[in-house]
């Protein structure tokens, strides 16, 4: 060790900008430490890992809808990165106390409120990391996956804003109490709020007062109909973050016009954003929602593929080739003579909250009228979710019913369970749907499982709400056995005996005999 | 110019008198602050470091009055302070810790150069990238000393920096403090009279919140002149006595006639001062 004291390079004189520069320097140090903290690294990796695994899962379940995933991204970010900002920010404020350096740090020059300001700035890079992750996720989904729609920039900014909000909360808690347990407890309370707030508020507008906001509708809808107050909510969250930050610096001893001004601006943002986000959608949006729900044909574009017409809302038209693959797999097993039926597949949305005065019967009637007016009577309905196996089975089943019976599958509106396909026709409908693809076969099993606890058999739905075709248990049993046999063999028997199988009097037992599978134990009276 | 001028400083914590009418002055060079546990050393140093105010008395540090915010800030800008048990952020490297303190001292221009300079000054060039939790106690103390030396302070206050160091580390630390004291004022609180003997130009003895002695170390030793003797057995009436390496007893007190007097050390003087002060205190 050398004991030679080197000459100081001259005592840096205190200048007016020194406190501001010191705050920025301290903020830089705290930023780096926050980003490097194991909690932050783990949270970031977990979030990215969840999204990556979600992408792989989504590919085999549901096609992504970006205006739905933007909100979903904010939620994950709030819990993980926001939680990290809360805990790590709190630990940073408590560092001097935890490590016993208060004896020294209290006689250093930079005042407490300036140090607090630096701590408040520390989560900024983490928020930027969050924004980059969200943008990367959206870009990957938009480019690599058959995604529909587009995200709302304000909705995307909500996640990073919650990081700032929870970071500010962590700093404030550190200023209020010296216990490092309080921040994790606050995070637990927040998570409990996520779980319990929605049922408590019945999913209503009051949820916008919570950081996560109101969830998106169960069924994806076109962006123009969402009308989520994302911008107002963003302003509300940033205002809240500003209020917490102001409280933290006040607690640290800051006083003066600038602090009061910052607090006033934050309060104004909170109140304005909080009020605006609770306002109901404009009459124009409400009218548009009803119009799109009741008369979808007027808001869709159609295209024909393989003699089938597909009509979809513009932002969902990327899915038409995927629909066509399923439809053509059914059509291909039907004799040429039965392919003359004109098929139209039309996308529909059914959100009860959009028009509380309209019941299911009125909506079905509106759709029929809309189809008739569009020149596509009896169009097969498909909703705004796609990619999961039940969706493929639902589409395949409805198409099969049209080809087998020549009917639309629309039972009288009073018959809420849809039309029933009995005997050989029912067997054919299920077999055609199940053989369309492995995916559709899996979906068929799931649909049958759903119906098992009720009346058995299987129902094929449009828009997940309205069963259009029902096939009873005996027919399902025969078809399931046929699906287990070599496809080519069954396909040949279907081609040879199409007329017999589709004849109204053919029973499930006769169909079983034709297809070479055991007859069902019971029969259906149709 | 006198660096520190204290007149009649007093401070009470509830019913306990920590300091009572303490007056002294500090100039350039190393001044040792000796005293037993509970004498008020740390309290006095915290007052000088502007961590706490005195209840009464006048204090000027580097020409400023630390009772006001502006004066306190002026003092802090030119102060280096190594508290007793300073505490370190164990996950910081030595460089990061000193850099962190530099920021809190509002050193912005050439900050990293300054951090490197003080780390070099305390001999931690090779260790600056090591986490503090991986450093020995002596090295940690040097990190604390480096932080105290930031911005070339005019007054350096060191509160028992040699506690817990092994003999070699203590020797090296003394050497370091001796060099730091060149051209600036250093107040070194210590239990070790050897520290005072080797590096201090002046010494203040603090006992029960009062200053019973202030002067040069030689003068402190001189307090015991004629009152230290050796004997083959423990002498009756000695204020303190212990057996030395050669088997004789080293006695302090009122020697008997014909006693074999020896030259007193600073430790002997210190013990005499403390004992006299304690007796006076008990009498009072």
Interface residues (C-beta under 8 A of the other chain):
Chain A: X1 X2 X3 X4 X5 X6 X8 X9 X10 X11 X12 X14 X17 X18 X19 X21 X22 X25 X26 X29 X95 X96 X99 X100 X101 X102 X103 X104 X105 X106 X107 X108 X109 X110 X115
Chain B: X46 X49 X50 X51 X73 X76 X77 X78 X79 X81 X82 X83 X84 X85 X86 X87 X88 X89 X90 X96 X99 X100 X101 X103 X104 X105 X106 X107 X108 X109 X110 X111 X113 X114 X117 X120 X121 X122 X123 X142 X144 X147 X149 X151 X152 X172 X175 X176 X178 X179 X180 X182
